[in-house]
Amino acid sequence: MQTAVQFSVFLVNKPGVLAQVTNALAGAKINIRALTLVDSSEHGVLRLVGDEPDKLRHVLQRAHDHFTETEVLQMELANEPGAFADAAERLAAEHININYAYATGGAPGGHTTAIFKVADLKKSLRVLKPAEGKTARQGRGAIRKTSRR
């Protein structure tokens, strides 16, 4: 778990605009870790986290002129039922609001990358830090403390 720079790119909603931005990133060999695209009738907002944020910023400055940056929480989760819900539940238990979130699909049996835009980033890092004596949720059960003898 770590913080990451998320870029929100404001796109005109017409054919080829998304391809132009993603092709510029591909041409610069920037790996996209996670992305989401939300649209309205006039524009779309492409939110993405990628490798090498400084390089990504430079490419966006050349390829597109309307974007912002936000610090977000990036987590690697097991690609299994309940992993995302577990993180959301832990944040909720500490009264941390999730403004929005998205995740990659992940490979079967592998991991997925989840991005959380939270109200309190520092507190979220503490809450979601792997805690000694806790196990991951199994099925829909809550996080349980394991006993030490």
BAFI-3210 file (N, C-alpha, C; in Angstrom, 3 decimals, decimal comma, padded with zeros to 6 digits):
// residues 149
n [1|2|3|4|5|6|7|8|9|10|11|12|13|14|15|16|17|18|19|20|21|22|23|24|25|26|27|28|29|30|31|32|33|34|35|36|37|38|39|40|41|42|43|44|45|46|47|48|49|50|51|52|53|54|55|56|57|58|59|60|61|62|63|64|65|66|67|68|69|70|71|72|73|74|75|76|77|78|79|80|81|82|83|84|85|86|87|88|89|90|91|92|93|94|95|96|97|98|99|100|101|102|103|104|105|106|107|108|109|110|111|112|113|114|115|116|117|118|119|120|121|122|123|124|125|126|127|128|129|130|131|132|133|134|135|136|137|138|139|140|141|142|143|144|145|146|147|148|149]
n.u [000,856|000,489|000,891|-000,130|000,189|-002,576|-003,862|-006,247|-007,801|-009,351|-011,542|-012,767|-015,843|-015,688|-015,004|-011,793|-010,339|-009,726|-008,108|-005,981|-004,750|-004,092|-002,476|-000,309|000,767|001,429|003,331|005,387|006,117|004,852|003,479|000,156|-001,335|-003,889|-007,155|-010,020|-012,934|-015,234|-018,198|-019,983|-022,478|-021,049|-018,293|-015,598|-014,072|-011,027|-009,475|-006,403|-003,705|-000,321|002,907|005,928|005,276|006,304|007,248|004,854|003,310|004,726|004,297|001,492|001,307|002,293|000,555|-002,050|-004,024|-005,684|-005,746|-005,616|-003,950|-003,952|-003,400|-003,642|-004,691|-003,088|-003,563|-002,566|-004,554|-005,756|-007,040|-009,858|-013,101|-014,476|-012,155|-011,901|-014,146|-013,388|-011,313|-012,805|-014,607|-012,908|-011,999|-014,449|-015,108|-013,411|-014,407|-013,689|-014,180|-014,777|-014,277|-014,303|-013,608|-011,738|-010,782|-008,428|-009,052|-007,581|-005,730|-006,869|-006,501|-004,441|-003,417|-005,047|-005,125|-006,160|-007,579|-008,100|-009,747|-009,640|-010,950|-009,158|-006,015|-003,590|-004,522|-005,866|-003,753|-002,600|-004,732|-005,154|-002,753|-000,969|-001,820|-000,377|-001,283|-003,765|-006,046|-006,853|-010,122|-012,402|-014,531|-017,538|-017,029|-015,983|-012,916|-010,693|-009,075|-006,222|-005,396|-002,639|-000,528]
n.v [-001,170|002,196|005,742|007,439|009,313|010,526|011,216|013,310|013,600|015,746|015,197|015,912|014,726|012,886|010,832|009,279|010,900|009,794|007,693|009,160|010,271|007,938|006,608|008,371|007,977|005,261|005,391|006,642|004,667|004,301|002,636|001,973|001,690|001,632|002,633|004,714|005,794|008,306|009,574|012,402|014,212|016,184|015,999|013,861|012,321|011,101|009,153|008,234|006,187|005,795|004,311|006,071|009,036|011,658|011,545|010,804|013,091|014,952|013,924|014,189|016,975|017,644|016,236|016,810|019,398|019,799|018,802|017,514|016,880|014,515|013,256|009,912|006,801|003,784|000,385|-003,013|-005,739|-009,001|-010,986|-011,876|-012,791|-010,310|-008,903|-006,165|-005,161|-005,616|-003,711|-001,351|-001,623|-001,509|001,138|002,483|001,726|003,321|005,771|007,036|008,688|007,504|009,041|008,330|005,315|002,854|-000,079|-002,418|-005,246|-007,572|-010,655|-014,048|-015,681|-014,013|-010,673|-007,495|-004,016|-001,448|001,760|004,409|007,359|009,200|010,860|011,341|010,862|010,213|009,021|006,876|005,370|004,466|002,956|000,947|-000,330|-003,356|-005,313|-006,796|-010,030|-010,108|-011,518|-011,946|-011,346|-014,043|-015,329|-013,730|-012,999|-011,079|-009,251|-010,968|-011,295|-013,226|-015,767|-015,874|-018,167]
n.w [000,000|-000,799|-001,432|-004,401|-007,456|-009,023|-012,179|-013,532|-016,446|-018,621|-021,121|-024,384|-025,498|-027,980|-030,897|-030,923|-029,132|-026,585|-027,485|-028,540|-026,243|-024,730|-026,577|-026,697|-024,146|-024,348|-026,396|-025,044|-023,424|-020,933|-018,287|-017,487|-014,442|-013,288|-014,334|-014,961|-016,646|-016,867|-018,170|-019,559|-021,349|-022,714|-022,047|-020,909|-018,047|-017,555|-015,303|-014,065|-012,911|-013,173|-013,951|-013,212|-012,568|-013,071|-015,696|-016,931|-016,440|-018,004|-020,592|-020,749|-020,637|-023,122|-024,849|-024,113|-022,715|-020,504|-017,418|-014,057|-010,910|-008,250|-004,995|-004,154|-002,624|-003,200|-003,504|-003,402|-003,907|-003,065|-005,668|-005,099|-003,826|-001,712|-001,012|-001,804|-000,490|002,154|002,561|002,201|004,310|006,548|006,380|006,688|009,302|010,727|010,244|007,835|004,910|001,638|-001,268|-003,976|-005,823|-007,647|-009,529|-010,977|-013,100|-012,552|-012,439|-012,565|-009,496|-008,895|-008,251|-007,793|-008,543|-006,508|-006,325|-004,163|-003,459|-000,767|002,187|004,261|003,925|005,332|007,718|006,592|005,544|007,920|009,000|007,096|006,967|006,982|009,702|012,541|013,621|012,427|010,119|006,659|005,342|005,095|002,781|003,503|006,058|008,945|009,587|011,579|014,756|015,339|017,632|019,876|021,293]
ca.u [000,000|001,264|000,190|000,221|-000,345|-003,628|-004,093|-007,615|-007,673|-010,681|-011,574|-013,950|-016,509|-015,816|-014,135|-010,361|-009,677|-009,153|-007,020|-004,857|-004,068|-003,503|-001,380|000,841|001,359|002,038|004,529|006,419|006,321|004,346|002,520|-001,006|-001,634|-005,346|-007,841|-011,469|-013,417|-016,623|-018,593|-021,229|-022,782|-020,072|-016,901|-015,313|-012,947|-010,179|-008,633|-005,439|-002,472|000,652|004,304|006,702|004,382|006,937|007,239|003,447|002,933|005,361|003,574|000,172|001,473|002,475|-000,540|-003,367|-003,784|-006,639|-005,658|-005,248|-003,278|-004,472|-002,760|-004,608|-004,190|-002,993|-003,417|-002,612|-005,499|-005,920|-008,163|-010,783|-014,294|-014,401|-010,923|-012,221|-015,102|-012,645|-010,655|-013,857|-015,151|-011,925|-012,053|-015,737|-015,052|-012,649|-015,109|-012,965|-015,020|-014,204|-014,923|-014,526|-012,613|-011,804|-009,781|-008,174|-009,719|-006,700|-005,645|-007,386|-005,513|-003,401|-003,744|-005,657|-004,730|-007,306|-007,294|-009,092|-009,657|-010,208|-010,987|-007,997|-005,024|-002,657|-005,231|-006,143|-002,525|-002,469|-005,825|-005,039|-001,442|-001,136|-001,715|000,046|-002,338|-005,047|-006,095|-007,756|-011,488|-012,691|-015,929|-018,076|-016,769|-015,212|-011,513|-010,623|-007,761|-005,816|-004,874|-001,249|-000,339]
ca.v [000,000|003,424|006,819|007,557|010,494|010,238|012,282|013,414|014,223|016,145|014,902|016,205|013,463|012,583|009,725|009,463|011,704|008,854|007,000|010,093|010,364|006,648|006,333|009,187|007,284|004,026|005,774|006,987|003,428|004,483|001,607|002,425|000,724|001,573|003,779|004,728|006,872|008,682|010,515|013,170|014,452|017,079|015,658|012,712|012,476|009,925|009,149|007,150|006,111|005,074|004,325|007,274|010,195|012,838|011,302|010,829|014,509|015,580|013,455|014,831|018,392|017,745|015,622|017,284|020,550|019,911|017,717|017,858|015,812|014,278|012,156|008,864|005,589|002,657|-000,873|-004,292|-006,609|-010,337|-011,054|-012,851|-012,139|-009,672|-008,147|-004,742|-004,876|-005,586|-002,411|-000,344|-001,814|-001,021|002,603|002,894|001,530|004,441|006,983|007,667|008,696|007,195|009,909|007,422|004,250|001,995|-001,142|-003,217|-006,545|-008,557|-011,986|-015,091|-016,163|-013,017|-009,465|-006,372|-002,732|-000,615|003,171|005,038|008,795|009,228|012,161|011,479|009,944|009,746|008,094|005,675|004,570|003,787|001,992|-000,166|-000,971|-004,740|-005,356|-008,084|-010,754|-010,057|-012,301|-011,402|-011,843|-015,265|-015,195|-012,443|-012,807|-009,884|-009,447|-011,544|-011,390|-014,594|-015,879|-016,307|-018,939]
ca.w [000,000|-000,903|-002,106|-005,808|-008,133|-009,999|-013,147|-014,053|-017,757|-019,084|-022,542|-025,190|-025,763|-029,409|-031,284|-031,095|-028,102|-025,622|-028,177|-028,662|-024,945|-024,357|-027,513|-026,275|-023,000|-024,857|-027,139|-024,060|-022,644|-019,571|-017,923|-016,723|-013,381|-013,130|-014,927|-015,074|-017,503|-016,596|-019,224|-019,572|-022,761|-023,333|-021,799|-020,070|-017,129|-017,497|-014,115|-014,212|-012,139|-013,981|-013,537|-013,527|-012,645|-013,685|-017,141|-017,329|-016,441|-019,166|-021,788|-020,760|-020,957|-024,573|-025,596|-023,693|-021,849|-019,393|-016,452|-012,687|-010,167|-006,909|-004,281|-003,837|-002,001|-004,127|-002,760|-004,099|-003,225|-003,619|-006,606|-004,527|-003,281|-000,405|-000,758|-001,906|000,587|003,399|002,671|002,395|005,657|007,517|006,329|007,265|010,754|011,285|009,801|006,731|003,723|000,327|-002,249|-005,092|-005,902|-008,823|-009,456|-012,169|-013,047|-011,935|-013,033|-011,662|-008,549|-008,713|-007,515|-008,474|-007,986|-006,154|-006,090|-003,294|-003,137|000,581|002,845|005,141|003,367|006,361|008,601|005,796|005,495|009,225|009,177|006,155|007,085|007,468|011,162|013,097|014,310|011,730|008,893|005,637|005,427|004,355|002,403|003,914|007,485|009,319|009,935|012,934|015,390|015,593|018,999|020,015|022,523]
c.u [000,895|000,378|000,695|-000,358|-001,357|-003,785|-005,540|-007,531|-009,074|-010,702|-012,873|-014,541|-016,754|-014,778|-012,663|-009,638|-009,020|-007,968|-005,789|-004,058|-003,388|-002,382|-000,135|001,544|002,060|003,335|005,693|006,740|005,963|003,272|001,394|-001,346|-003,139|-005,935|-009,337|-011,834|-014,889|-017,007|-019,844|-021,484|-021,722|-018,621|-016,801|-014,169|-012,248|-009,310|-007,683|-004,253|-001,524|002,025|004,914|005,838|005,012|006,938|005,805|002,959|003,473|004,635|002,205|000,270|001,644|001,241|-001,903|-003,180|-004,722|-006,551|-005,288|-004,562|-003,835|-003,688|-003,838|-003,898|-004,211|-002,725|-003,402|-003,529|-005,474|-007,127|-009,090|-011,981|-014,043|-013,164|-011,181|-013,158|-014,397|-011,975|-011,685|-014,434|-014,198|-011,897|-013,335|-015,723|-014,301|-013,201|-014,334|-013,827|-014,206|-014,967|-015,244|-013,408|-012,800|-010,688|-009,585|-008,921|-008,881|-006,754|-006,208|-006,257|-004,405|-003,865|-004,402|-005,150|-005,984|-006,824|-008,437|-008,776|-010,394|-010,120|-009,739|-006,955|-004,095|-003,312|-005,520|-004,919|-002,308|-003,498|-005,628|-003,673|-001,661|-000,864|-001,322|-001,125|-003,691|-004,953|-007,020|-009,132|-011,592|-014,181|-016,407|-017,856|-015,931|-013,751|-011,475|-009,210|-007,462|-005,222|-003,435|-001,120|001,102]
c.v [001,224|004,527|006,870|008,858|010,024|011,455|012,196|014,241|014,494|016,086|015,373|014,857|013,282|011,537|010,141|010,191|010,798|008,113|007,887|010,145|009,046|006,241|007,145|008,526|006,005|004,329|006,130|005,806|003,597|003,433|002,230|001,342|000,540|002,794|003,588|005,916|007,083|009,717|011,296|013,453|015,310|016,642|014,391|013,051|011,127|010,068|007,978|007,324|005,275|005,096|005,666|008,533|011,436|012,727|011,371|012,279|015,210|015,182|014,109|016,311|018,600|017,282|016,234|018,409|020,677|018,679|018,281|016,649|015,737|013,145|011,176|007,706|004,471|001,402|-002,046|-005,189|-007,986|-010,301|-012,176|-012,113|-011,548|-008,833|-006,640|-004,336|-004,780|-004,228|-001,313|-000,415|-001,279|000,509|003,117|002,786|002,659|005,792|007,770|007,557|008,352|008,061|009,148|006,391|003,509|000,976|-001,783|-004,535|-007,602|-009,890|-013,011|-015,632|-015,176|-011,855|-008,439|-005,099|-001,910|000,796|003,742|006,518|008,938|010,617|012,400|010,442|009,376|008,732|006,791|004,768|003,813|002,673|000,755|-000,850|-002,395|-004,809|-006,748|-008,726|-010,683|-010,871|-011,618|-012,017|-013,129|-015,240|-013,818|-012,189|-011,576|-010,246|-009,931|-011,454|-012,861|-014,658|-016,360|-017,025|-019,266]
c.w [000,000|-001,462|-003,543|-006,344|-009,161|-010,894|-013,604|-015,323|-018,281|-020,602|-023,188|-025,586|-027,264|-029,792|-031,417|-029,992|-027,051|-026,252|-028,290|-027,360|-024,596|-025,312|-027,162|-025,086|-023,440|-025,599|-026,232|-023,146|-021,172|-019,318|-017,109|-015,718|-013,187|-013,804|-014,869|-015,952|-017,210|-017,632|-018,871|-021,046|-023,445|-023,160|-020,962|-019,143|-017,052|-016,257|-014,260|-013,286|-012,983|-013,360|-013,928|-013,673|-013,279|-015,207|-017,681|-017,429|-017,690|-020,462|-021,869|-021,110|-022,458|-025,342|-025,301|-022,685|-020,652|-018,494|-015,086|-012,054|-008,752|-006,279|-003,836|-003,152|-003,037|-003,329|-003,710|-003,270|-003,857|-004,553|-006,163|-003,946|-001,901|-000,151|-000,794|-000,765|001,939|003,606|002,934|003,810|006,724|007,543|006,982|008,792|011,453|010,826|008,748|005,486|002,482|-000,673|-003,521|-005,081|-007,219|-008,733|-010,817|-012,026|-012,363|-012,640|-012,061|-010,787|-008,249|-007,872|-008,421|-007,802|-007,743|-005,853|-005,265|-003,167|-001,824|001,181|003,698|004,737|004,445|007,299|007,868|005,712|006,801|009,375|008,308|006,172|007,581|008,968|011,626|013,815|013,637|010,461|007,905|005,822|004,628|004,064|002,792|005,401|007,744|009,552|011,364|013,458|015,592|016,983|018,949|021,327|022,699]
res [m|q|t|a|v|q|f|s|v|f|l|v|n|k|p|g|v|l|a|q|v|t|n|a|l|a|g|a|k|i|n|i|r|a|l|t|l|v|d|s|s|e|h|g|v|l|r|l|v|g|d|e|p|d|k|l|r|h|v|l|q|r|a|h|d|h|f|t|e|t|e|v|l|q|m|e|l|a|n|e|p|g|a|f|a|d|a|a|e|r|l|a|a|e|h|i|n|i|n|y|a|y|a|t|g|g|a|p|g|g|h|t|t|a|i|f|k|v|a|d|l|k|k|s|l|r|v|l|k|p|a|e|g|k|t|a|r|q|g|r|g|a|i|r|k|t|s|r|r]
***
